[in-house]
Amino acid sequence: MYKLRINPLARKDLLEIREYISKELDNPSAAEKTLTRIADSYGKLKDFPHIGIELSSKIDVVTDYRFLISGKYIIFYKVDDVYVSIYRILYGRRDYIKILLDEE
């Protein structure tokens, strides 16, 4: 079993998702359900770290990011010998490739 690490930017993403759905969409219960669904999705990575798709198979850039879709959100992560590290959790309709790769 791998250990799960949540990068500070991914934690910030989760807070922003909660805030947007709770306040902007005025639906706190949907916000909690969304966060629970996302957490359930990335929780599976501890046992099955390679269930996500290699990002480099979808774009013409060499990267060791993998991604997993959870509802309308995309979880970007990397796997090493011990850890599954969650780097970002982004809304699928955003320019997530630009956001993700501009940070490297």
DRENLUMSE-229755 format. One line per field, with one value per atom (N, C-alpha, C, CB): residue number from 1; residue in three letters; atom name; x, y, z. Coordinates in Angstrom, 2 decimals, m for minus. Glycine has a CB too. Layout:
<nodes>
num	c(NUM / ...)
residuo	c(Ala / ...)
atomo	c(CA / ...)
c1	c(X / ...)
c2	c(Y / ...)
c3	c(Z / ...)
</nodes>
This chain:
<nodes>
num	c(1 / 1 / 1 / 1 / 2 / 2 / 2 / 2 / 3 / 3 / 3 / 3 / 4 / 4 / 4 / 4 / 5 / 5 / 5 / 5 / 6 / 6 / 6 / 6 / 7 / 7 / 7 / 7 / 8 / 8 / 8 / 8 / 9 / 9 / 9 / 9 / 10 / 10 / 10 / 10 / 11 / 11 / 11 / 11 / 12 / 12 / 12 / 12 / 13 / 13 / 13 / 13 / 14 / 14 / 14 / 14 / 15 / 15 / 15 / 15 / 16 / 16 / 16 / 16 / 17 / 17 / 17 / 17 / 18 / 18 / 18 / 18 / 19 / 19 / 19 / 19 / 20 / 20 / 20 / 20 / 21 / 21 / 21 / 21 / 22 / 22 / 22 / 22 / 23 / 23 / 23 / 23 / 24 / 24 / 24 / 24 / 25 / 25 / 25 / 25 / 26 / 26 / 26 / 26 / 27 / 27 / 27 / 27 / 28 / 28 / 28 / 28 / 29 / 29 / 29 / 29 / 30 / 30 / 30 / 30 / 31 / 31 / 31 / 31 / 32 / 32 / 32 / 32 / 33 / 33 / 33 / 33 / 34 / 34 / 34 / 34 / 35 / 35 / 35 / 35 / 36 / 36 / 36 / 36 / 37 / 37 / 37 / 37 / 38 / 38 / 38 / 38 / 39 / 39 / 39 / 39 / 40 / 40 / 40 / 40 / 41 / 41 / 41 / 41 / 42 / 42 / 42 / 42 / 43 / 43 / 43 / 43 / 44 / 44 / 44 / 44 / 45 / 45 / 45 / 45 / 46 / 46 / 46 / 46 / 47 / 47 / 47 / 47 / 48 / 48 / 48 / 48 / 49 / 49 / 49 / 49 / 50 / 50 / 50 / 50 / 51 / 51 / 51 / 51 / 52 / 52 / 52 / 52 / 53 / 53 / 53 / 53 / 54 / 54 / 54 / 54 / 55 / 55 / 55 / 55 / 56 / 56 / 56 / 56 / 57 / 57 / 57 / 57 / 58 / 58 / 58 / 58 / 59 / 59 / 59 / 59 / 60 / 60 / 60 / 60 / 61 / 61 / 61 / 61 / 62 / 62 / 62 / 62 / 63 / 63 / 63 / 63 / 64 / 64 / 64 / 64 / 65 / 65 / 65 / 65 / 66 / 66 / 66 / 66 / 67 / 67 / 67 / 67 / 68 / 68 / 68 / 68 / 69 / 69 / 69 / 69 / 70 / 70 / 70 / 70 / 71 / 71 / 71 / 71 / 72 / 72 / 72 / 72 / 73 / 73 / 73 / 73 / 74 / 74 / 74 / 74 / 75 / 75 / 75 / 75 / 76 / 76 / 76 / 76 / 77 / 77 / 77 / 77 / 78 / 78 / 78 / 78 / 79 / 79 / 79 / 79 / 80 / 80 / 80 / 80 / 81 / 81 / 81 / 81 / 82 / 82 / 82 / 82 / 83 / 83 / 83 / 83 / 84 / 84 / 84 / 84 / 85 / 85 / 85 / 85 / 86 / 86 / 86 / 86 / 87 / 87 / 87 / 87 / 88 / 88 / 88 / 88 / 89 / 89 / 89 / 89 / 90 / 90 / 90 / 90 / 91 / 91 / 91 / 91 / 92 / 92 / 92 / 92 / 93 / 93 / 93 / 93 / 94 / 94 / 94 / 94 / 95 / 95 / 95 / 95 / 96 / 96 / 96 / 96 / 97 / 97 / 97 / 97 / 98 / 98 / 98 / 98 / 99 / 99 / 99 / 99 / 100 / 100 / 100 / 100 / 101 / 101 / 101 / 101 / 102 / 102 / 102 / 102 / 103 / 103 / 103 / 103 / 104 / 104 / 104 / 104)
residuo	c(Met / Met / Met / Met / Tyr / Tyr / Tyr / Tyr / Lys / Lys / Lys / Lys / Leu / Leu / Leu / Leu / Arg / Arg / Arg / Arg / Ile / Ile / Ile / Ile / Asn / Asn / Asn / Asn / Pro / Pro / Pro / Pro / Leu / Leu / Leu / Leu / Ala / Ala / Ala / Ala / Arg / Arg / Arg / Arg / Lys / Lys / Lys / Lys / Asp / Asp / Asp / Asp / Leu / Leu / Leu / Leu / Leu / Leu / Leu / Leu / Glu / Glu / Glu / Glu / Ile / Ile / Ile / Ile / Arg / Arg / Arg / Arg / Glu / Glu / Glu / Glu / Tyr / Tyr / Tyr / Tyr / Ile / Ile / Ile / Ile / Ser / Ser / Ser / Ser / Lys / Lys / Lys / Lys / Glu / Glu / Glu / Glu / Leu / Leu / Leu / Leu / Asp / Asp / Asp / Asp / Asn / Asn / Asn / Asn / Pro / Pro / Pro / Pro / Ser / Ser / Ser / Ser / Ala / Ala / Ala / Ala / Ala / Ala / Ala / Ala / Glu / Glu / Glu / Glu / Lys / Lys / Lys / Lys / Thr / Thr / Thr / Thr / Leu / Leu / Leu / Leu / Thr / Thr / Thr / Thr / Arg / Arg / Arg / Arg / Ile / Ile / Ile / Ile / Ala / Ala / Ala / Ala / Asp / Asp / Asp / Asp / Ser / Ser / Ser / Ser / Tyr / Tyr / Tyr / Tyr / Gly / Gly / Gly / Gly / Lys / Lys / Lys / Lys / Leu / Leu / Leu / Leu / Lys / Lys / Lys / Lys / Asp / Asp / Asp / Asp / Phe / Phe / Phe / Phe / Pro / Pro / Pro / Pro / His / His / His / His / Ile / Ile / Ile / Ile / Gly / Gly / Gly / Gly / Ile / Ile / Ile / Ile / Glu / Glu / Glu / Glu / Leu / Leu / Leu / Leu / Ser / Ser / Ser / Ser / Ser / Ser / Ser / Ser / Lys / Lys / Lys / Lys / Ile / Ile / Ile / Ile / Asp / Asp / Asp / Asp / Val / Val / Val / Val / Val / Val / Val / Val / Thr / Thr / Thr / Thr / Asp / Asp / Asp / Asp / Tyr / Tyr / Tyr / Tyr / Arg / Arg / Arg / Arg / Phe / Phe / Phe / Phe / Leu / Leu / Leu / Leu / Ile / Ile / Ile / Ile / Ser / Ser / Ser / Ser / Gly / Gly / Gly / Gly / Lys / Lys / Lys / Lys / Tyr / Tyr / Tyr / Tyr / Ile / Ile / Ile / Ile / Ile / Ile / Ile / Ile / Phe / Phe / Phe / Phe / Tyr / Tyr / Tyr / Tyr / Lys / Lys / Lys / Lys / Val / Val / Val / Val / Asp / Asp / Asp / Asp / Asp / Asp / Asp / Asp / Val / Val / Val / Val / Tyr / Tyr / Tyr / Tyr / Val / Val / Val / Val / Ser / Ser / Ser / Ser / Ile / Ile / Ile / Ile / Tyr / Tyr / Tyr / Tyr / Arg / Arg / Arg / Arg / Ile / Ile / Ile / Ile / Leu / Leu / Leu / Leu / Tyr / Tyr / Tyr / Tyr / Gly / Gly / Gly / Gly / Arg / Arg / Arg / Arg / Arg / Arg / Arg / Arg / Asp / Asp / Asp / Asp / Tyr / Tyr / Tyr / Tyr / Ile / Ile / Ile / Ile / Lys / Lys / Lys / Lys / Ile / Ile / Ile / Ile / Leu / Leu / Leu / Leu / Leu / Leu / Leu / Leu / Asp / Asp / Asp / Asp / Glu / Glu / Glu / Glu / Glu / Glu / Glu / Glu)
atomo	c(N / CA / C / CB / N / CA / C / CB / N / CA / C / CB / N / CA / C / CB / N / CA / C / CB / N / CA / C / CB / N / CA / C / CB / N / CA / C / CB / N / CA / C / CB / N / CA / C / CB / N / CA / C / CB / N / CA / C / CB / N / CA / C / CB / N / CA / C / CB / N / CA / C / CB / N / CA / C / CB / N / CA / C / CB / N / CA / C / CB / N / CA / C / CB / N / CA / C / CB / N / CA / C / CB / N / CA / C / CB / N / CA / C / CB / N / CA / C / CB / N / CA / C / CB / N / CA / C / CB / N / CA / C / CB / N / CA / C / CB / N / CA / C / CB / N / CA / C / CB / N / CA / C / CB / N / CA / C / CB / N / CA / C / CB / N / CA / C / CB / N / CA / C / CB / N / CA / C / CB / N / CA / C / CB / N / CA / C / CB / N / CA / C / CB / N / CA / C / CB / N / CA / C / CB / N / CA / C / CB / N / CA / C / CB / N / CA / C / CB / N / CA / C / CB / N / CA / C / CB / N / CA / C / CB / N / CA / C / CB / N / CA / C / CB / N / CA / C / CB / N / CA / C / CB / N / CA / C / CB / N / CA / C / CB / N / CA / C / CB / N / CA / C / CB / N / CA / C / CB / N / CA / C / CB / N / CA / C / CB / N / CA / C / CB / N / CA / C / CB / N / CA / C / CB / N / CA / C / CB / N / CA / C / CB / N / CA / C / CB / N / CA / C / CB / N / CA / C / CB / N / CA / C / CB / N / CA / C / CB / N / CA / C / CB / N / CA / C / CB / N / CA / C / CB / N / CA / C / CB / N / CA / C / CB / N / CA / C / CB / N / CA / C / CB / N / CA / C / CB / N / CA / C / CB / N / CA / C / CB / N / CA / C / CB / N / CA / C / CB / N / CA / C / CB / N / CA / C / CB / N / CA / C / CB / N / CA / C / CB / N / CA / C / CB / N / CA / C / CB / N / CA / C / CB / N / CA / C / CB / N / CA / C / CB / N / CA / C / CB / N / CA / C / CB / N / CA / C / CB / N / CA / C / CB / N / CA / C / CB / N / CA / C / CB / N / CA / C / CB / N / CA / C / CB / N / CA / C / CB / N / CA / C / CB / N / CA / C / CB / N / CA / C / CB / N / CA / C / CB / N / CA / C / CB / N / CA / C / CB)
c1	c(0.84 / 0.00 / 0.89 / m0.96 / 0.53 / 1.26 / 0.74 / 1.13 / 1.57 / 1.15 / 0.66 / 2.32 / m0.33 / m0.92 / m0.41 / m2.46 / 0.05 / 0.45 / m0.39 / 1.98 / m0.91 / m1.70 / m0.86 / m3.09 / m0.45 / 0.34 / m0.46 / 0.75 / 0.21 / m0.52 / m1.42 / 0.48 / m1.00 / m1.86 / m3.14 / m1.10 / m3.03 / m4.22 / m5.16 / m3.82 / m4.58 / m5.42 / m6.15 / m4.56 / m5.43 / m6.02 / m7.13 / m4.94 / m6.89 / m7.93 / m9.19 / m7.41 / m9.04 / m10.20 / m10.97 / m9.75 / m10.24 / m10.90 / m11.66 / m9.88 / m11.05 / m11.71 / m12.94 / m10.72 / m12.85 / m14.01 / m15.16 / m13.65 / m14.85 / m15.87 / m16.48 / m15.26 / m15.64 / m16.13 / m17.00 / m14.97 / m16.56 / m17.31 / m18.71 / m16.55 / m18.75 / m20.04 / m20.92 / m19.84 / m20.33 / m21.09 / m21.64 / m20.23 / m20.74 / m21.12 / m21.62 / m19.93 / m20.87 / m21.27 / m22.51 / m20.13 / m22.57 / m23.73 / m24.76 / m23.28 / m24.42 / m25.33 / m25.84 / m26.51 / m24.89 / m25.29 / m24.24 / m25.47 / m24.24 / m23.25 / m23.29 / m23.46 / m24.47 / m24.52 / m23.90 / m25.98 / m24.09 / m23.45 / m21.93 / m23.98 / m21.48 / m20.04 / m19.44 / m19.77 / m20.10 / m19.58 / m19.61 / m20.39 / m20.68 / m20.77 / m19.66 / m22.15 / m19.39 / m18.34 / m16.98 / m18.32 / m16.69 / m15.40 / m15.27 / m15.22 / m16.36 / m16.34 / m16.06 / m17.68 / m16.70 / m16.49 / m15.03 / m17.44 / m14.47 / m13.07 / m12.15 / m12.71 / m12.38 / m11.54 / m11.65 / m11.94 / m12.85 / m13.02 / m12.21 / m14.51 / m12.23 / m11.49 / m10.00 / m11.78 / m9.44 / m7.98 / m7.59 / m7.45 / m8.51 / m8.23 / m7.94 / m9.40 / m8.55 / m8.32 / m6.89 / m9.30 / m6.24 / m4.87 / m3.88 / m4.43 / m4.20 / m3.30 / m3.12 / m3.85 / m4.18 / m4.13 / m3.89 / m5.40 / m4.34 / m4.26 / m3.69 / m5.64 / m2.40 / m1.85 / m1.81 / m0.47 / m1.94 / m1.83 / m3.18 / m0.92 / m4.28 / m5.58 / m5.81 / m6.69 / m5.10 / m5.23 / m4.47 / m4.72 / m4.74 / m4.15 / m2.88 / m5.15 / m1.87 / m0.65 / m0.98 / 0.50 / m0.68 / m0.98 / m0.25 / m0.60 / 0.98 / 1.75 / 1.11 / 3.17 / 0.18 / m0.53 / m1.62 / m1.13 / m1.97 / m3.04 / m2.52 / m3.99 / m1.33 / m0.75 / 0.66 / m0.75 / 1.17 / 2.49 / 3.57 / 2.55 / 3.59 / 4.58 / 5.03 / 4.00 / 6.32 / 6.83 / 6.65 / 8.33 / 5.89 / 5.64 / 5.32 / 4.47 / 5.59 / 5.25 / 3.93 / 6.37 / 3.17 / 1.84 / 0.91 / 1.27 / 0.04 / m1.08 / m2.33 / m1.00 / m3.49 / m4.71 / m5.85 / m5.09 / m6.77 / m7.95 / m9.12 / m7.80 / m10.19 / m11.37 / m12.33 / m12.07 / m12.82 / m13.79 / m14.93 / m13.13 / m15.99 / m17.09 / m16.61 / m17.65 / m16.76 / m16.36 / m14.92 / m17.30 / m14.23 / m12.88 / m11.84 / m12.83 / m10.62 / m9.51 / m8.44 / m8.94 / m8.04 / m7.02 / m5.70 / m7.40 / m4.72 / m3.40 / m2.44 / m2.88 / m1.70 / m0.84 / 0.38 / m1.61 / 1.35 / 2.56 / 2.76 / 3.81 / 3.39 / 3.64 / 5.15 / 2.91 / 5.67 / 7.05 / 7.03 / 7.96 / 8.13 / 8.20 / 7.36 / 9.63 / 7.12 / 6.43 / 5.13 / 7.34 / 5.13 / 4.03 / 3.23 / 4.56 / 1.96 / 1.12 / 0.93 / m0.29 / 1.45 / 1.40 / 0.37 / 2.79 / m0.65 / m1.69 / m1.19 / m3.07 / m1.11 / m0.58 / m1.65 / 0.34 / m2.66 / m3.74 / m5.05 / m3.44 / m6.14 / m7.49 / m8.22 / m8.22 / m8.44 / m8.92 / m10.22 / m7.86 / m11.04 / m12.29 / m11.98 / m13.14 / m12.68 / m12.39 / m12.56 / m13.21 / m13.31 / m13.52 / m12.53 / m14.92 / m11.66 / m10.60 / m9.48 / m10.06 / m8.56 / m7.39 / m6.39 / m6.77 / m6.73 / m5.96 / m4.55 / m6.67 / m4.31 / m2.95 / m2.06 / m2.95 / m2.56 / m1.78 / m1.52 / m2.51 / m2.56 / m2.42 / m1.38 / m3.78 / m1.48 / m0.59 / 0.85 / m1.09 / 1.04 / 2.40 / 3.09 / 2.37 / 2.33 / 2.94 / 3.61 / 1.88 / 3.23 / 3.79 / 5.13 / 2.83 / 5.47 / 6.73 / 7.91 / 6.66)
c2	c(m1.19 / 0.00 / 1.25 / 0.00 / 2.19 / 3.45 / 4.44 / 4.05 / 5.40 / 6.50 / 7.63 / 6.97 / 8.36 / 9.45 / 10.78 / 9.39 / 11.63 / 13.00 / 13.98 / 13.24 / 14.97 / 16.02 / 17.29 / 16.24 / 17.72 / 18.93 / 20.15 / 19.10 / 21.18 / 22.39 / 23.01 / 23.42 / 22.96 / 23.51 / 22.69 / 23.57 / 21.38 / 20.52 / 20.81 / 19.02 / 21.05 / 21.42 / 22.73 / 21.53 / 23.66 / 24.96 / 24.75 / 25.94 / 23.88 / 23.57 / 23.06 / 22.54 / 22.15 / 21.60 / 22.68 / 20.51 / 23.57 / 24.68 / 25.58 / 25.50 / 25.85 / 26.70 / 26.03 / 27.05 / 24.72 / 23.98 / 24.06 / 22.49 / 23.80 / 23.88 / 25.28 / 23.52 / 26.29 / 27.66 / 28.04 / 28.63 / 27.68 / 28.03 / 27.38 / 27.59 / 26.10 / 25.41 / 25.88 / 23.87 / 26.06 / 26.49 / 27.90 / 26.41 / 28.82 / 30.24 / 30.74 / 31.07 / 30.52 / 31.03 / 30.32 / 30.88 / 29.01 / 28.24 / 28.05 / 26.88 / 28.52 / 28.48 / 27.06 / 29.42 / 26.10 / 24.71 / 23.99 / 23.99 / 24.25 / 23.63 / 22.10 / 24.13 / 21.51 / 20.05 / 19.46 / 19.57 / 20.10 / 19.64 / 19.79 / 20.42 / 20.84 / 21.05 / 19.90 / 22.38 / 19.51 / 18.41 / 17.09 / 18.29 / 16.86 / 15.63 / 15.59 / 15.52 / 16.72 / 16.80 / 16.50 / 18.19 / 17.11 / 16.86 / 15.41 / 17.80 / 14.84 / 13.44 / 12.54 / 13.04 / 12.84 / 12.05 / 12.15 / 12.52 / 13.35 / 13.54 / 12.77 / 15.06 / 12.88 / 12.19 / 10.67 / 12.59 / 10.17 / 8.74 / 8.31 / 8.40 / 9.16 / 8.84 / 8.76 / 9.89 / 9.80 / 9.75 / 8.77 / 11.13 / 8.43 / 7.41 / 6.05 / 7.30 / 5.76 / 4.48 / 4.37 / 4.33 / 5.50 / 5.49 / 4.84 / 6.91 / 4.79 / 4.14 / 2.67 / 4.28 / 2.03 / 0.62 / 0.38 / m0.07 / 1.31 / 1.16 / 2.43 / 0.82 / 2.71 / 3.99 / 4.20 / 4.12 / 3.13 / 3.27 / 3.20 / 2.21 / 3.40 / 3.37 / 4.61 / 3.24 / 5.67 / 6.88 / 6.75 / 8.08 / 7.66 / 7.67 / 8.51 / 8.20 / 8.07 / 8.88 / 10.12 / 8.05 / 11.29 / 12.54 / 12.62 / 13.73 / 12.11 / 12.18 / 11.35 / 11.70 / 10.46 / 9.72 / 10.57 / 8.42 / 11.69 / 12.56 / 13.85 / 12.89 / 14.27 / 15.50 / 15.21 / 16.64 / 16.07 / 15.86 / 16.51 / 16.42 / 16.13 / 16.64 / 15.46 / 17.81 / 15.35 / 14.29 / 14.74 / 13.96 / 13.97 / 14.29 / 13.00 / 15.32 / 12.99 / 11.80 / 11.97 / 11.49 / 13.02 / 13.18 / 12.09 / 14.57 / 11.66 / 10.80 / 11.57 / 9.37 / 11.16 / 11.84 / 10.86 / 12.92 / 11.27 / 10.48 / 11.43 / 9.74 / 11.04 / 11.90 / 11.55 / 11.75 / 12.58 / 12.41 / 13.41 / 12.63 / 12.94 / 13.85 / 14.87 / 14.54 / 16.15 / 17.24 / 17.69 / 18.41 / 17.00 / 17.40 / 16.38 / 17.59 / 16.87 / 16.01 / 16.09 / 16.44 / 14.94 / 14.83 / 14.51 / 13.73 / 15.38 / 15.17 / 14.71 / 16.47 / 13.65 / 13.07 / 12.41 / 12.06 / 12.10 / 11.37 / 10.21 / 12.31 / 9.17 / 7.97 / 7.74 / 6.72 / 7.47 / 7.02 / 5.68 / 8.09 / 5.28 / 3.96 / 3.87 / 3.63 / 4.99 / 4.99 / 5.79 / 5.55 / 6.90 / 7.86 / 7.98 / 9.20 / 8.28 / 8.85 / 10.29 / 8.07 / 11.22 / 12.64 / 13.35 / 13.29 / 13.90 / 14.65 / 16.08 / 14.59 / 16.54 / 17.88 / 18.93 / 17.84 / 18.60 / 19.56 / 18.81 / 20.40 / 19.51 / 19.02 / 20.17 / 18.56 / 20.01 / 21.12 / 20.77 / 21.51 / 21.80 / 21.65 / 21.29 / 22.95 / 20.31 / 19.78 / 20.72 / 18.63 / 21.80 / 22.75 / 23.91 / 23.29 / 23.93 / 24.94 / 24.51 / 25.16 / 25.41 / 25.06 / 24.39 / 26.33 / 23.19 / 22.51 / 22.17 / 21.26 / 21.91 / 21.61 / 22.83 / 21.15 / 23.99 / 25.22 / 25.50 / 26.42 / 25.35 / 25.60 / 24.65 / 25.43 / 23.39 / 22.37 / 22.53 / 20.98 / 22.71 / 22.74 / 24.08 / 22.40 / 25.15 / 26.46 / 26.47 / 27.58 / 25.53 / 25.49 / 24.78 / 24.82 / 24.04 / 23.26 / 24.12 / 22.06)
c3	c(0.00 / 0.00 / 0.00 / 1.23 / m0.84 / m0.94 / 0.11 / m2.35 / 0.43 / 1.31 / 0.42 / 2.26 / 0.91 / 0.16 / 0.68 / 0.24 / m0.22 / 0.13 / m0.66 / m0.13 / 0.02 / m0.64 / m0.64 / 0.09 / m1.82 / m2.01 / m1.52 / m3.50 / m1.02 / m0.57 / m1.65 / m0.11 / m2.92 / m3.98 / m4.14 / m5.32 / m3.97 / m4.05 / m2.87 / m4.07 / m1.69 / m0.54 / m0.81 / 0.75 / m1.40 / m1.76 / m2.79 / m2.31 / m3.76 / m4.75 / m4.09 / m5.76 / m3.12 / m2.42 / m1.67 / m1.45 / m1.02 / m0.31 / m1.28 / 0.48 / m2.43 / m3.43 / m4.02 / m4.55 / m4.24 / m4.75 / m3.74 / m5.02 / m2.47 / m1.42 / m1.36 / m0.05 / m1.36 / m1.25 / m2.45 / m1.13 / m3.65 / m4.85 / m4.83 / m6.11 / m4.56 / m4.58 / m3.42 / m4.51 / m2.24 / m1.07 / m1.22 / 0.18 / m1.60 / m1.57 / m2.92 / m1.15 / m3.98 / m5.29 / m5.81 / m6.30 / m5.62 / m6.09 / m4.98 / m6.61 / m3.77 / m2.62 / m2.36 / m2.85 / m2.32 / m2.11 / m1.27 / m3.47 / 0.05 / 0.94 / 0.94 / 2.34 / 0.82 / 0.85 / m0.42 / 0.99 / m1.55 / m2.79 / m2.68 / m4.02 / m2.01 / m1.83 / m1.04 / m1.12 / 0.04 / 0.85 / 0.09 / 2.15 / m0.67 / m1.47 / m2.52 / m2.14 / m3.13 / m4.15 / m3.54 / m4.82 / m2.39 / m1.73 / m1.28 / m0.53 / m0.80 / m0.39 / m1.60 / 0.27 / m2.73 / m3.95 / m4.41 / m5.08 / m4.37 / m4.77 / m3.82 / m4.76 / m2.52 / m1.54 / m1.71 / m0.11 / m1.98 / m2.23 / m3.46 / m2.42 / m4.49 / m5.72 / m5.46 / m6.81 / m4.83 / m4.63 / m3.52 / m4.30 / m2.65 / m1.63 / m2.24 / m0.68 / m3.37 / m4.06 / m4.58 / m5.22 / m4.76 / m5.30 / m4.34 / m5.61 / m3.05 / m2.09 / m2.44 / m0.65 / m2.87 / m3.23 / m4.72 / m2.81 / m5.53 / m6.99 / m7.62 / m7.59 / m7.42 / m7.85 / m9.36 / m7.32 / m10.12 / m11.57 / m12.28 / m12.13 / m11.52 / m12.18 / m13.02 / m11.14 / m12.72 / m13.52 / m14.83 / m12.74 / m15.72 / m17.06 / m17.04 / m18.11 / m17.78 / m17.92 / m18.74 / m18.60 / m18.19 / m18.88 / m20.22 / m17.99 / m20.28 / m21.53 / m22.65 / m21.28 / m22.32 / m23.36 / m24.01 / m22.78 / m23.38 / m23.89 / m24.51 / m22.79 / m24.09 / m24.63 / m25.10 / m23.57 / m25.94 / m26.52 / m25.66 / m27.95 / m24.39 / m23.44 / m22.58 / m22.57 / m22.37 / m21.50 / m20.05 / m21.81 / m19.30 / m17.89 / m17.15 / m17.75 / m15.87 / m15.08 / m14.32 / m14.10 / m14.65 / m14.07 / m14.59 / m14.39 / m13.72 / m14.08 / m13.68 / m13.37 / m14.20 / m13.78 / m13.62 / m14.77 / m12.75 / m12.43 / m12.45 / m11.04 / m13.10 / m13.19 / m12.06 / m14.58 / m11.40 / m10.32 / m10.57 / m8.90 / m11.18 / m11.52 / m12.52 / m10.26 / m12.18 / m13.07 / m12.81 / m12.91 / m11.94 / m11.52 / m11.96 / m10.00 / m12.13 / m12.53 / m11.45 / m13.93 / m10.97 / m9.93 / m10.62 / m8.86 / m10.45 / m11.05 / m9.96 / m11.74 / m10.25 / m9.24 / m9.87 / m8.39 / m9.02 / m9.41 / m8.43 / m9.44 / m8.93 / m8.12 / m8.06 / m8.70 / m6.84 / m6.72 / m5.97 / m5.97 / m5.41 / m4.76 / m3.49 / m4.44 / m2.83 / m1.54 / m1.56 / m0.47 / m2.29 / m2.22 / m3.50 / m1.85 / m3.31 / m4.36 / m3.92 / m4.54 / m4.72 / m4.38 / m5.25 / m4.54 / m4.61 / m5.31 / m5.46 / m4.54 / m6.71 / m6.97 / m7.20 / m8.15 / m7.97 / m8.23 / m8.39 / m9.50 / m8.10 / m8.34 / m9.04 / m6.99 / m10.33 / m11.15 / m11.86 / m12.17 / m12.03 / m12.76 / m14.21 / m12.67 / m14.73 / m16.05 / m17.22 / m16.28 / m17.03 / m18.13 / m18.12 / m18.06 / m17.14 / m17.11 / m18.04 / m15.65 / m18.30 / m19.10 / m18.16 / m19.82 / m17.72 / m16.68 / m17.11 / m16.25 / m18.38 / m18.83 / m18.65 / m20.31 / m19.04 / m18.88 / m17.40 / m19.52 / m16.58 / m15.14 / m14.55 / m14.42 / m14.89 / m14.32 / m14.78 / m14.69 / m16.08 / m16.62 / m16.43 / m18.09 / m16.24 / m15.95 / m14.58 / m16.01 / m13.71 / m12.37 / m12.32 / m11.44 / m13.35 / m13.32 / m13.67 / m14.27)
</nodes>
